[in-house]
Amino acid sequence: MMRLADIALRRLRRLLGVLPWVVAGLLLGVAVHILSVFALPRLAPDDARSRLAGVTEVNRLTTLSGRGAVVLPLADPAFETAVCRFDLSAGPLHVRAPVTPHYTAIALYTATGIAFGAINDRAATRRTLDLFVVTQAQRRELSTDEDETAADNLILVSPTTEGFVLIRALAVQPSLAPIVREQLAAQSLCEILTPEQAPTTQ
């Protein structure tokens, strides 16, 4: 019995000696995984920022007009898309999109493609969707006397100074695509506001 107890004790000691290495290996694996998830968007040579840089200007709206599949590989071909790269260092950004016949949505992303806001026409109270994109510092300077969560007066704080906006409108039939595209081009807006144009302050 004593011999069996000694054998069991030795095995337990060996197991306890290996256990810290197993735990350390697991922790290292988790740390590497987390770091890779956060680092890949910044290290990828063909990220959204680099693809958009070749076809858009900063703080100017551009309709992709059939180039969506090239610039945005996973884009739904049933949607007409307009895009705006923004830089908030010069001031708040005003984004406007028309409410098209079937569906319109605005989505906001950081420069590395991380989404931080979205809205669609189901919440619209007017024929346009209007929102303002600001930095945290710019937000502190604003004290609006209106509802900041309304679809026509939404104020969104961007976690980064640079990023991009996607405006998508559904064309339920291919024959309607030119009409929806023209409506996006004529009625959409993406521009930096002057202090006088900024959302009303108290």
C-alpha positions in Angstrom: 0.0 0.0 0.0 2.8 2.4 0.9 4.4 1.7 -2.5 1.2 2.5 -4.4 0.9 5.7 -2.3 4.5 6.7 -3.2 3.8 6.0 -6.9 0.6 8.1 -6.8 2.4 10.9 -5.0 5.2 11.0 -7.6 2.7 11.1 -10.4 0.9 13.9 -8.7 4.1 15.9 -8.3 5.0 15.4 -11.9 1.5 16.6 -12.9 1.8 19.6 -10.7 5.2 20.4 -12.1 3.8 20.4 -15.7 0.6 22.3 -14.9 2.2 25.8 -14.7 3.7 25.2 -18.1 0.3 24.2 -19.5 -1.4 27.2 -18.0 1.3 29.5 -19.3 1.0 28.0 -22.8 -2.8 28.5 -22.8 -2.4 32.1 -21.6 0.2 32.8 -24.3 -2.1 31.4 -27.0 -4.9 33.5 -25.9 -2.7 36.6 -25.8 -1.4 35.9 -29.3 -4.9 35.4 -30.6 -6.2 38.7 -29.1 -3.2 40.6 -30.4 -3.6 39.2 -33.9 -7.3 40.1 -34.1 -6.5 43.7 -33.2 -3.4 44.0 -35.3 -4.5 42.4 -38.6 -6.8 45.4 -39.6 -3.8 47.7 -39.2 -1.3 45.4 -40.9 -3.4 44.3 -43.8 -2.0 46.0 -47.0 -5.4 45.9 -48.8 -7.7 47.2 -46.1 -10.8 49.4 -46.7 -8.8 52.6 -46.2 -6.3 51.7 -48.9 -9.0 50.6 -51.4 -11.1 53.7 -50.9 -8.1 56.0 -51.1 -7.8 55.3 -54.8 -11.3 56.2 -55.8 -12.4 58.9 -53.2 -11.5 62.3 -51.9 -11.5 63.2 -48.2 -14.7 64.8 -47.0 -16.3 64.4 -50.5 -19.1 62.0 -51.4 -18.4 59.5 -54.2 -20.9 57.2 -55.8 -19.3 53.9 -56.7 -21.5 53.4 -59.8 -20.8 49.8 -60.5 -17.4 49.8 -58.8 -18.7 48.6 -55.5 -17.7 45.0 -56.1 -14.1 46.1 -56.7 -13.8 48.6 -53.9 -15.9 46.6 -51.5 -15.6 42.9 -52.4 -18.6 41.8 -50.2 -20.9 44.5 -51.4 -24.5 43.4 -52.3 -25.0 44.0 -56.1 -28.7 45.0 -55.4 -27.5 48.1 -53.6 -26.2 51.3 -55.0 -23.4 52.7 -52.8 -21.9 56.1 -52.1 -18.8 56.4 -49.9 -17.1 59.3 -48.1 -13.7 59.2 -46.4 -13.7 61.7 -43.6 -11.2 63.6 -41.6 -12.6 65.3 -38.5 -9.5 67.4 -37.8 -11.1 70.4 -39.5 -14.5 70.1 -37.8 -17.7 68.1 -37.5 -19.0 66.2 -40.5 -22.5 66.5 -41.8 -23.8 63.4 -43.6 -27.1 63.4 -45.5 -28.8 60.6 -47.5 -32.2 60.7 -49.3 -34.9 58.3 -48.3 -35.2 56.2 -51.4 -38.3 54.2 -52.4 -37.3 50.9 -50.9 -34.4 51.1 -48.4 -31.6 53.4 -47.4 -29.0 53.0 -44.8 -25.9 54.9 -43.5 -23.1 53.1 -41.8 -20.0 54.6 -40.2 -16.6 53.0 -39.9 -13.1 53.8 -38.5 -10.3 54.0 -41.0 -9.5 50.3 -40.3 -13.1 49.2 -41.0 -14.5 48.9 -37.5 -18.2 49.9 -37.5 -19.2 52.4 -34.8 -22.7 53.6 -36.0 -25.5 52.9 -38.4 -29.0 54.2 -39.2 -31.6 53.3 -41.8 -34.7 55.0 -43.2 -37.1 53.0 -41.0 -36.5 55.6 -38.3 -36.7 58.6 -40.6 -39.2 61.4 -40.0 -38.4 63.4 -43.1 -37.4 62.6 -46.7 -33.7 62.6 -45.7 -31.5 61.0 -43.1 -29.2 63.6 -41.5 -26.5 62.9 -39.0 -23.4 64.6 -37.6 -20.1 62.8 -36.9 -17.8 64.4 -34.3 -14.8 63.6 -32.2 -15.1 63.4 -28.4 -13.5 66.8 -28.1 -16.0 68.3 -30.6 -18.9 66.6 -28.8 -18.0 68.3 -25.5 -18.3 71.7 -27.3 -21.8 70.9 -28.4 -24.8 71.2 -26.1 -27.8 70.8 -28.4 -31.3 71.7 -27.5 -32.7 69.0 -29.8 -33.1 65.3 -29.6 -29.6 63.9 -30.5 -31.0 60.4 -31.2 -33.6 61.3 -33.8 -33.0 60.0 -37.2 -32.9 63.5 -38.7 -30.6 64.9 -36.0 -28.3 62.1 -34.9 -24.9 63.0 -33.4 -22.4 60.2 -33.4 -19.0 60.3 -31.7 -16.2 58.7 -33.8 -13.5 56.9 -31.9 -11.0 58.0 -34.5 -10.4 61.2 -36.4 -10.4 59.5 -39.7 -12.8 57.0 -41.1 -15.4 56.5 -43.8 -19.2 56.5 -44.4 -21.2 54.1 -46.6 -24.6 55.1 -47.9 -26.4 52.2 -49.4 -29.8 52.3 -51.3 -31.7 49.3 -52.5 -32.6 49.0 -56.2 -35.2 46.1 -56.2 -34.8 45.7 -59.9 -31.7 46.2 -62.1 -33.7 48.7 -64.2 -34.1 50.9 -61.1 -30.4 51.1 -60.4 -29.7 54.2 -62.5 -32.6 56.0 -60.9 -31.5 55.2 -57.3 -27.9 56.0 -58.2 -28.9 59.4 -59.6 -30.9 60.1 -56.4 -27.9 59.3 -54.2 -25.6 61.5 -56.3 -28.0 64.4 -56.4 -29.3 64.4 -52.8 -26.6 62.9 -50.6 -24.1 65.1 -48.7 -20.8 64.7 -46.9 -19.1 67.9 -45.8 -17.2 69.5 -42.9 -19.2 72.1 -41.1 -18.1 75.6 -40.2 -18.7 76.7 -36.6 -21.8 78.6 -37.8 -23.2 75.4 -39.4 -22.6 73.1 -36.5 -25.6 71.7 -34.7 -27.5 74.3 -32.7 -26.1 74.9 -29.2 -27.8 76.3 -26.2 
